[in-house]
Amino acid sequence: MPETTPDKDLRVKQNKLDAQLPQDSPLRLYLAEKDETARVRKPRPESRLVQVREPLGRIPRTLLVMPPMCMYEGAVKRVVPPIGLCYIAGALEKEGIDVSVLDCIVEGIDEEVPVGKGVWNMGMSEERFRAYIAENEFDVVGFTMIYSSDLQNLYRYAQLVKEVRPETTVIAGGLHASIYARRFLQDAVADDVPFIDYVLRGEGEIRLGDFLRNLADGRVDLSADGLAGRHEGKIFANPQFARVTDLDALPFPAYHKVPVEKYFAHNVPFSPYPRGKRVLPLYTSRGCPVGCTFCASTNFSKQYIARSVDNVIAEIRHYKDAFGVDEVQFADDNLTFDRKRATELFEKMVPLGLPWCTPNGIMVNTLSAPLVDRMVDSGLYQITLSLDSGSAETLKEQHRKPVDLTKVPDLMAYLYDLGVLMHGTLVVGMPGETEEQIKDGFAFVEQLPFHSINVFIAAAIPGSELFEQAVSNGAITYEGALHIDTARSTLRLSNIAAERLEELVSGFLERYNKAIYQRDPEAWERKYRDHKDRMSRICVGSASAITSTIISAGATG
């Protein structure tokens, strides 16, 4: 049988990942079973349709839900349309299926409920959600989430659906549910009664339509690609076979299904200090083959697949015409991975006249002076450089991330001279990383002219290699990793004492943020002046936390 992935570099990276994963790792099983990363392709099983309910005689009325999110005191309340759900809604709409989208976060942006010390839930209240479900007769309600720390919110709101309308079929998807489908379903039980019926693993655009059409006849295909659920009292989880390979064939995200004006009114998108007032995010590609040890998204979608430049330009023009957008923010993991394509994209963006930024980070090794020139000409005003460490040793041994630090000073000097605001990201406190490595990394970064910076204390994110190793060696538990605070050393991954690690980070941030302002007060004002008086509105929690956030502006991006 032929190997699933013909790309030699991807096979090499997969071999390295497999060598590091424990034998009984759920992530190892997930990667071994799905076509994208399996050693050999398995034949797809024949359909096995079973009757699970009375036929509806029509395609089920479907609601896709983003539940409230968990936030820490002082965090900036970013509010971004749920791109994944809107993509799925667009695909269903193209198939003629009635679908609605409910983003509980934007619908409850001013509703904050404390759930622990310094921790808040933000979003539509349980009472309002109950009323919404009661008033609308949906046959299927589907949930997803961005962060594993929101799992309990997803569970609670799924449970509310079953309490209000027990006959409703409740499904879930997304990274966490896909990788940990069995555990996800096992825990989705209250009083011995499941409140989530099925998980659709992988990309919902190519799976949900078939699921709904079968359910119209009251049936479910137990062999369906990527389906997980219960049958005769036992949990099953089918491998993922299909993957979207032609992104141009997908409709644009159905942002008309969400209250776009509410996002514009709040105006705190992915990158929370925008130039525009009507900002929308977009993806030009999917997948990341790099394989950083602390990253989960690379394991959910590993093979890099890009849209055509003309398709991306058409989407931006559509947003200008339909919503009057005056800025776009690229959410790609690898916007400049293909430099030739990236150059073409930026050249064709010039006539659009829109400012743009890269809140999700850019791979430093892909950048060059000619490419940067095209980026600036097309509207780039802020770039996020994902260094992740200023220590070459840490990058190689702990992060397994290809960043050529020798290239960084000249690159940043070039960007600085062009007036581009630069945001940086660092991750410290990896297992095996020493205090000296952290200090050396900080010393390197202190010579660089960032305008803002985030320092994350390494957290074992479910779906990452780091998480699987940490659970296997007993450093953390699965349950513990659902409560992540990357500003604190709460999960004890590092051999360095938690207090000392936090002290190192806070000391660096204090020094660096003072240096940022002293180096270029005008650039600091240019980035933040239009946003200072709104901090009390866009931050979670107390006034002291809000003050702290604006003082250390680099911590907010």
C-alpha positions as CSV (number, residue, x, y, z in Angstrom):
1,M,0.0,0.0,0.0
2,P,1.3,3.5,-0.7
3,E,2.2,5.9,2.1
4,T,-0.4,8.5,2.9
5,T,1.9,11.5,2.7
6,P,4.2,11.7,-0.4
7,D,6.1,14.7,1.0
8,K,9.5,13.5,2.2
9,D,10.0,16.3,4.7
10,L,6.6,15.7,6.3
11,R,7.4,12.0,6.7
12,V,10.7,12.8,8.4
13,K,9.0,15.2,10.8
14,Q,6.3,12.6,11.5
15,N,9.0,10.0,12.3
16,K,10.5,12.4,14.9
17,L,7.1,13.0,16.4
18,D,6.3,9.3,16.7
19,A,9.6,8.7,18.3
20,Q,8.8,11.1,21.1
21,L,5.2,10.0,21.8
22,P,4.4,7.4,24.5
23,Q,3.2,4.1,23.0
24,D,-0.3,4.5,24.6
25,S,-0.7,8.1,23.7
26,P,-4.1,9.1,22.4
27,L,-2.3,11.5,20.0
28,R,-0.2,8.7,18.7
29,L,-3.3,6.7,17.9
30,Y,-5.0,9.6,16.3
31,L,-2.1,10.3,14.0
32,A,-1.6,6.6,13.2
33,E,-5.2,6.2,12.2
34,K,-5.9,9.3,10.1
35,D,-5.0,9.3,6.4
36,E,-3.0,12.4,6.5
37,T,-0.3,11.0,8.9
38,A,-0.9,7.2,8.8
39,R,2.0,5.0,7.7
40,V,-0.3,3.2,5.2
41,R,-3.7,3.9,3.9
42,K,-6.4,1.7,5.1
43,P,-9.4,0.8,2.9
44,R,-12.5,2.7,3.8
45,P,-15.2,0.5,5.3
46,E,-18.6,0.0,3.8
47,S,-21.5,2.2,5.1
48,R,-23.3,0.7,8.1
49,L,-26.5,2.7,8.6
50,V,-28.5,2.1,11.7
51,Q,-31.8,3.6,12.9
52,V,-31.3,5.9,15.9
53,R,-34.5,8.0,15.9
54,E,-37.8,8.5,14.1
55,P,-37.3,9.9,10.5
56,L,-37.7,13.7,10.3
57,G,-38.7,13.7,6.7
58,R,-36.5,16.7,6.1
59,I,-32.9,17.9,6.7
60,P,-32.5,18.7,10.4
61,R,-32.6,22.3,11.4
62,T,-29.1,22.9,12.7
63,L,-27.5,25.3,15.1
64,L,-23.7,25.7,15.5
65,V,-22.6,27.1,18.8
66,M,-19.4,28.7,20.2
67,P,-19.9,28.5,24.0
68,P,-18.6,31.1,26.5
69,M,-14.9,31.3,27.0
70,C,-12.7,31.0,30.1
71,M,-10.5,34.1,30.7
72,Y,-8.0,35.2,33.3
73,E,-8.2,38.6,35.2
74,G,-6.7,41.4,33.2
75,A,-6.9,39.5,29.8
76,V,-8.0,41.5,26.8
77,K,-11.5,40.6,25.6
78,R,-10.8,39.7,22.0
79,V,-13.9,39.0,20.1
80,V,-13.5,37.3,16.7
81,P,-16.2,35.7,14.5
82,P,-16.0,31.9,14.9
83,I,-14.2,31.3,11.5
84,G,-14.5,27.5,11.7
85,L,-18.2,27.5,12.4
86,C,-18.8,30.1,9.7
87,Y,-16.9,28.0,7.2
88,I,-19.1,25.0,8.0
89,A,-22.2,27.1,7.9
90,G,-21.2,28.4,4.4
91,A,-20.6,24.8,3.2
92,L,-24.0,23.7,4.6
93,E,-25.7,26.7,3.1
94,K,-24.2,25.9,-0.3
95,E,-25.7,22.4,0.0
96,G,-29.1,23.9,0.7
97,I,-29.2,23.1,4.4
98,D,-30.8,25.4,7.0
99,V,-28.2,26.4,9.5
100,S,-27.8,29.0,12.2
101,V,-24.7,30.1,14.2
102,L,-24.7,31.3,17.8
103,D,-21.5,32.9,19.2
104,C,-22.2,33.0,22.9
105,I,-19.0,35.1,23.4
106,V,-20.1,38.1,21.3
107,E,-23.7,37.8,22.5
108,G,-22.5,38.1,26.1
109,I,-19.4,40.3,25.8
110,D,-20.3,42.2,29.0
111,E,-21.4,39.2,31.0
112,E,-18.6,38.0,33.3
113,V,-19.0,35.3,35.8
114,P,-16.2,34.5,38.3
115,V,-15.5,30.8,38.4
116,G,-12.3,30.7,40.5
117,K,-9.5,32.8,41.8
118,G,-8.7,35.3,39.0
119,V,-10.7,33.3,36.5
120,W,-13.9,34.3,34.7
121,N,-16.4,33.0,32.2
122,M,-17.3,35.5,29.5
123,G,-20.4,35.0,27.3
124,M,-24.1,34.5,27.1
125,S,-25.5,33.4,30.5
126,E,-27.0,30.0,31.1
127,E,-30.5,31.5,31.5
128,R,-30.3,33.4,28.2
129,F,-29.0,30.3,26.4
130,R,-31.8,28.1,27.9
131,A,-34.4,30.6,26.7
132,Y,-32.8,30.7,23.2
133,I,-32.9,26.9,22.9
134,A,-36.5,26.8,24.2
135,E,-37.6,29.4,21.7
136,N,-36.0,27.8,18.7
137,E,-36.8,24.3,17.5
138,F,-33.4,23.0,16.4
139,D,-33.1,19.3,15.6
140,V,-29.3,19.3,15.8
141,V,-27.0,21.5,18.0
142,G,-23.3,21.4,17.3
143,F,-20.5,22.7,19.6
144,T,-16.9,23.6,19.2
145,M,-14.3,25.5,21.1
146,I,-10.9,27.1,20.4
147,Y,-9.1,26.3,23.7
148,S,-9.2,23.2,25.8
149,S,-9.7,25.4,28.9
150,D,-13.2,26.0,27.6
151,L,-14.2,22.3,27.7
152,Q,-16.3,22.6,30.8
153,N,-18.3,25.5,29.2
154,L,-18.9,23.3,26.1
155,Y,-20.0,20.5,28.3
156,R,-22.3,22.7,30.4
157,Y,-24.1,24.3,27.5
158,A,-24.4,20.9,25.7
159,Q,-26.0,19.6,28.9
160,L,-28.4,22.6,28.9
161,V,-29.6,21.7,25.4
162,K,-30.5,18.2,26.6
163,E,-32.2,19.6,29.7
164,V,-34.4,21.9,27.6
165,R,-34.9,19.7,24.5
166,P,-33.9,16.1,25.3
167,E,-34.9,15.0,21.8
168,T,-32.2,17.2,20.2
169,T,-29.1,15.5,18.7
170,V,-26.0,17.1,20.2
171,I,-22.7,16.9,18.3
172,A,-19.3,18.4,18.8
173,G,-16.1,19.0,16.8
174,G,-12.8,20.8,16.8
175,L,-9.2,19.9,17.7
176,H,-9.8,18.7,21.3
177,A,-12.8,16.6,20.5
178,S,-11.2,15.1,17.4
179,I,-7.9,14.0,19.0
180,Y,-9.4,12.9,22.3
181,A,-12.8,11.7,20.9
182,R,-13.1,8.7,23.3
183,R,-12.2,10.6,26.4
184,F,-14.3,13.5,25.3
185,L,-17.4,11.4,25.0
186,Q,-16.6,9.4,28.1
187,D,-16.7,12.6,30.2
188,A,-19.8,14.0,28.5
189,V,-22.1,12.3,30.9
190,A,-24.3,13.6,33.8
191,D,-26.2,11.2,36.1
192,D,-25.1,8.3,33.8
193,V,-26.9,10.0,30.8
194,P,-24.7,11.2,27.9
195,F,-25.4,14.8,26.8
196,I,-23.2,14.7,23.7
197,D,-24.3,12.1,21.1
198,Y,-21.6,12.3,18.4
199,V,-18.2,13.8,17.6
200,L,-17.3,14.7,14.0
201,R,-13.5,14.6,13.8
202,G,-11.6,16.8,11.4
203,E,-13.0,19.3,9.0
204,G,-16.7,19.7,9.4
205,E,-17.3,21.1,6.0
206,I,-16.9,17.7,4.4
207,R,-18.6,15.6,7.1
208,L,-21.6,17.4,8.6
209,G,-23.7,17.5,5.5
210,D,-23.7,13.7,5.1
211,F,-24.4,13.3,8.8
212,L,-27.5,15.6,8.6
213,R,-28.8,13.9,5.4
214,N,-28.6,10.5,7.1
215,L,-30.3,11.9,10.2
216,A,-33.2,13.2,8.1
217,D,-34.1,9.5,7.7
218,G,-33.4,8.9,11.4
219,R,-30.2,7.0,10.6
220,V,-26.5,7.3,11.4
221,D,-23.7,5.6,9.5
222,L,-21.6,3.9,12.1
223,S,-18.7,3.6,9.6
224,A,-18.8,7.3,8.6
225,D,-15.5,9.0,8.1
226,G,-14.3,10.6,11.3
227,L,-17.5,9.8,13.3
228,A,-17.3,9.0,17.0
229,G,-20.2,8.2,19.3
230,R,-21.9,5.4,21.2
231,H,-23.5,2.2,19.9
232,E,-25.0,-0.5,22.0
233,G,-23.5,1.1,25.1
234,K,-19.9,1.3,23.8
235,I,-17.9,4.3,22.5
236,F,-16.5,4.1,19.0
237,A,-14.2,6.5,17.2
238,N,-13.7,6.1,13.4
239,P,-10.5,7.3,11.7
240,Q,-10.4,10.4,9.6
241,F,-10.1,9.7,5.9
242,A,-11.1,12.7,3.8
243,R,-9.4,16.1,4.0
244,V,-10.2,19.3,2.2
245,T,-7.7,19.5,-0.6
246,D,-9.2,22.3,-2.7
247,L,-9.7,25.2,-0.4
248,D,-10.9,27.4,-3.3
249,A,-13.9,25.1,-3.6
250,L,-15.2,26.1,-0.2
251,P,-17.6,29.0,0.1
252,F,-16.2,32.0,2.1
253,P,-17.1,31.9,5.8
254,A,-20.8,32.8,6.3
255,Y,-20.2,35.9,8.4
256,H,-23.7,37.0,7.5
257,K,-24.8,34.2,10.0
258,V,-23.3,36.1,12.9
259,P,-23.9,39.7,14.2
260,V,-21.0,41.3,12.4
261,E,-21.8,44.8,13.6
262,K,-21.4,43.6,17.2
263,Y,-17.8,42.6,16.4
264,F,-17.2,45.9,14.8
265,A,-18.7,47.8,17.7
266,H,-16.4,46.1,20.2
267,N,-13.5,46.3,17.8
268,V,-11.1,44.1,19.7
269,P,-10.2,41.5,17.0
270,F,-7.5,38.9,17.0
271,S,-4.8,41.6,17.1
272,P,-6.5,43.8,19.7
273,Y,-5.1,47.2,18.7
274,P,-6.3,47.5,15.0
275,R,-5.9,50.4,12.7
276,G,-9.4,49.9,11.3
277,K,-12.8,50.0,12.8
278,R,-14.4,47.2,10.8
279,V,-12.0,44.3,10.9
280,L,-12.4,40.7,9.8
281,P,-10.0,37.8,10.0
282,L,-9.3,35.3,7.2
283,Y,-7.2,32.2,6.4
284,T,-5.3,31.9,3.2
285,S,-4.1,28.3,4.0
286,R,-4.5,25.4,6.4
287,G,-2.0,23.2,8.0
288,C,1.5,23.4,9.6
289,P,4.1,20.7,9.0
290,V,6.7,22.3,11.3
291,G,5.9,20.3,14.4
292,C,6.8,22.4,17.4
293,T,6.6,20.3,20.5
294,F,4.3,22.7,22.4
295,C,1.8,23.2,19.5
296,A,-1.4,21.2,19.0
297,S,-2.7,22.7,15.8
298,T,0.1,21.1,13.8
299,N,-1.1,17.7,14.8
300,F,-4.8,18.5,13.9
301,S,-3.8,19.7,10.4
302,K,-0.3,18.9,9.5
303,Q,-0.1,19.1,5.7
304,Y,0.2,22.6,4.3
305,I,-2.6,23.4,1.8
306,A,-3.0,26.9,0.3
307,R,-5.8,28.8,-1.4
308,S,-5.1,30.5,-4.8
309,V,-4.1,34.1,-4.5
310,D,-7.1,35.1,-6.7
311,N,-9.5,33.3,-4.3
312,V,-8.0,35.2,-1.3
313,I,-8.3,38.5,-3.1
314,A,-11.9,37.8,-4.1
315,E,-12.7,37.1,-0.4
316,I,-11.2,40.4,0.7
317,R,-13.1,42.3,-2.0
318,H,-16.3,40.5,-0.8
319,Y,-15.7,41.8,2.7
320,K,-15.2,45.3,1.5
321,D,-18.4,45.2,-0.5
322,A,-20.6,43.3,1.9
323,F,-19.4,44.6,5.3
324,G,-17.3,47.7,4.5
325,V,-14.2,46.3,6.1
326,D,-11.2,48.7,6.5
327,E,-8.7,46.1,7.8
328,V,-8.0,42.4,7.5
329,Q,-6.1,40.2,9.9
330,F,-4.4,37.0,8.6
331,A,-5.0,34.1,11.0
332,D,-2.7,31.6,9.1
333,D,-0.2,29.5,10.9
334,N,2.0,29.9,7.8
335,L,1.1,33.0,5.8
336,T,4.6,33.2,4.1
337,F,5.4,29.5,4.1
338,D,5.3,29.5,0.2
339,R,7.3,32.7,-0.5
340,K,6.5,32.8,-4.2
341,R,2.8,32.6,-3.5
342,A,3.1,35.1,-0.7
343,T,4.8,37.6,-2.9
344,E,2.0,37.3,-5.5
345,L,-0.6,37.7,-2.8
346,F,0.9,40.9,-1.4
347,E,1.4,42.4,-4.9
348,K,-2.3,41.8,-5.7
349,M,-3.3,43.3,-2.4
350,V,-1.8,46.7,-3.2
351,P,-4.8,48.1,-5.1
352,L,-7.1,47.1,-2.2
353,G,-5.6,49.8,0.0
354,L,-6.3,48.0,3.3
355,P,-4.0,47.9,6.4
356,W,-3.3,44.3,7.7
357,C,-1.4,42.5,10.3
358,T,-0.3,38.9,11.3
359,P,-1.6,38.3,14.9
360,N,-0.9,34.6,14.7
361,G,2.8,35.0,13.9
362,I,5.2,34.6,11.0
363,M,8.0,32.1,10.5
364,V,11.1,34.2,10.7
365,N,13.0,31.9,8.3
366,T,10.6,32.7,5.5
367,L,11.2,36.4,5.4
368,S,13.5,38.4,3.2
369,A,14.0,42.1,2.4
370,P,12.2,41.8,-1.0
371,L,9.3,39.9,0.6
372,V,9.1,42.5,3.4
373,D,9.0,45.3,0.8
374,R,6.0,43.7,-0.8
375,M,4.3,43.2,2.5
376,V,4.7,46.9,3.5
377,D,3.6,48.1,0.1
378,S,0.4,46.1,0.4
379,G,-0.5,47.5,3.8
380,L,1.4,45.6,6.6
381,Y,1.5,47.8,9.7
382,Q,2.3,45.2,12.4
383,I,4.0,41.8,12.2
384,T,4.2,39.1,14.9
385,L,7.5,37.4,14.9
386,S,7.3,34.0,16.5
387,L,10.8,33.6,17.9
388,D,9.6,31.5,20.9
389,S,13.1,31.6,22.3
390,G,16.3,33.7,22.1
391,S,18.3,30.6,22.8
392,A,19.4,28.5,19.8
393,E,19.9,25.6,22.1
394,T,16.4,25.8,23.5
395,L,14.9,26.1,20.0
396,K,16.7,23.0,18.9
397,E,16.4,20.8,21.9
398,Q,13.1,21.8,23.6
399,H,11.0,23.6,21.0
400,R,12.1,21.8,17.9
401,K,11.4,25.0,15.9
402,P,13.4,26.1,12.9
403,V,14.3,29.7,13.8
404,D,17.6,31.1,12.5
405,L,18.4,33.6,15.3
406,T,21.4,35.0,13.4
407,K,19.0,36.4,10.8
408,V,16.7,38.1,13.3
409,P,18.7,41.3,14.2
410,D,19.1,42.4,10.6
411,L,15.5,41.5,9.7
412,M,14.1,43.5,12.6
413,A,16.3,46.5,11.8
414,Y,15.0,46.4,8.3
415,L,11.4,46.3,9.5
416,Y,12.0,49.0,12.1
417,D,13.4,51.4,9.4
418,L,10.2,50.8,7.4
419,G,8.1,51.8,10.3
420,V,6.5,48.3,10.8
421,L,5.4,47.7,14.4
422,M,6.8,44.4,15.6
423,H,5.3,42.1,18.2
424,G,7.2,39.1,19.5
425,T,6.3,35.8,21.2
426,L,8.5,33.8,23.6
427,V,7.8,30.5,25.4
428,V,9.9,29.7,28.5
429,G,9.9,27.0,31.1
430,M,10.0,24.0,28.8
431,P,11.0,20.6,30.4
432,G,14.8,20.5,30.6
433,E,15.3,24.2,29.9
434,T,17.7,25.7,32.4
435,E,17.6,29.1,34.1
436,E,20.8,30.0,32.2
437,Q,19.2,29.2,28.9
438,I,16.2,31.4,29.8
439,K,18.5,34.3,30.9
440,D,20.6,33.9,27.7
441,G,17.4,34.0,25.6
442,F,16.2,37.1,27.4
443,A,19.6,38.8,27.0
444,F,19.4,38.2,23.2
445,V,15.9,39.5,22.9
446,E,16.7,42.6,24.9
447,Q,18.9,43.7,22.1
448,L,16.0,43.6,19.6
449,P,13.6,46.5,18.8
450,F,10.3,44.9,19.4
451,H,7.4,47.3,20.1
452,S,5.6,44.7,22.2
453,I,6.1,41.2,23.4
454,N,4.4,38.2,25.0
455,V,6.2,35.8,27.2
456,F,4.3,32.6,27.8
457,I,5.2,30.1,30.5
458,A,5.1,26.7,28.8
459,A,1.8,25.0,29.2
460,A,1.0,21.4,28.1
461,I,-1.7,22.1,25.6
462,P,-3.9,19.0,24.8
463,G,-3.0,17.7,21.4
464,S,0.6,18.7,21.6
465,E,3.7,16.4,22.0
466,L,4.5,18.2,25.2
467,F,1.1,17.4,26.7
468,E,1.4,13.7,25.8
469,Q,4.8,13.4,27.4
470,A,3.8,15.4,30.5
471,V,0.7,13.2,31.1
472,S,2.7,10.0,30.5
473,N,5.5,10.9,33.0
474,G,3.0,12.1,35.6
475,A,4.0,15.8,35.6
476,I,0.4,16.7,35.0
477,T,-3.0,15.1,34.6
478,Y,-5.5,15.3,31.7
479,E,-7.9,17.2,34.0
480,G,-5.2,19.6,35.2
481,A,-4.3,20.7,31.7
482,L,-7.8,21.9,31.1
483,H,-7.0,24.9,33.4
484,I,-4.2,26.7,31.6
485,D,-2.8,30.0,32.5
486,T,0.3,30.8,30.4
487,A,1.2,33.8,32.6
488,R,1.9,31.5,35.6
489,S,3.8,28.3,36.2
490,T,0.8,26.3,37.3
491,L,1.4,22.9,35.6
492,R,5.0,22.3,36.8
493,L,6.6,21.4,33.6
494,S,9.9,23.0,34.4
495,N,12.5,21.9,36.9
496,I,12.8,25.6,37.9
497,A,10.6,26.5,40.9
498,A,7.3,28.2,39.9
499,E,8.0,31.3,41.9
500,R,11.5,31.7,40.3
501,L,10.2,31.1,36.8
502,E,7.5,33.8,37.2
503,E,10.1,36.1,38.7
504,L,12.3,35.7,35.7
505,V,9.5,36.4,33.3
506,S,8.1,39.4,35.2
507,G,11.6,40.9,35.6
508,F,12.3,40.6,31.9
509,L,8.9,42.1,31.0
510,E,9.4,45.0,33.3
511,R,12.8,45.8,31.9
512,Y,11.8,45.3,28.3
513,N,8.5,47.2,28.3
514,K,10.3,50.2,29.9
515,A,12.9,50.0,27.2
516,I,10.2,49.9,24.5
517,Y,8.7,53.2,25.6
518,Q,12.1,54.9,26.1
519,R,13.4,53.7,22.8
520,D,10.5,55.1,20.7
521,P,7.7,56.9,22.6
522,E,6.2,58.0,19.3
523,A,5.8,54.4,18.1
524,W,4.3,53.4,21.4
525,E,1.8,56.2,21.2
526,R,1.1,55.4,17.6
527,K,0.1,51.9,18.6
528,Y,-1.8,52.5,21.8
529,R,-3.1,56.1,21.9
530,D,-6.4,55.4,20.3
531,H,-7.0,52.5,22.7
532,K,-6.0,53.7,26.2
533,D,-9.4,55.0,27.3
534,R,-11.2,51.8,26.2
535,M,-9.1,49.5,28.4
536,S,-11.7,49.4,31.2
537,R,-14.2,48.1,28.6
538,I,-12.0,45.5,26.9
539,C,-10.3,43.8,29.9
540,V,-11.6,41.2,32.2
541,G,-11.7,41.8,35.9
542,S,-10.5,44.5,38.2
543,A,-9.2,48.0,37.6
544,S,-5.8,47.1,39.0
545,A,-5.5,44.4,36.4
546,I,-6.6,46.8,33.7
547,T,-4.0,49.3,34.8
548,S,-1.3,46.6,34.8
549,T,-2.3,45.6,31.3
550,I,-1.9,49.0,29.8
551,I,1.4,49.7,31.7
552,S,2.9,46.4,30.3
553,A,1.3,46.9,26.9
554,G,3.5,44.3,25.4
555,A,1.6,41.6,27.2
556,T,-1.4,42.4,25.2
557,G,0.0,42.3,21.7
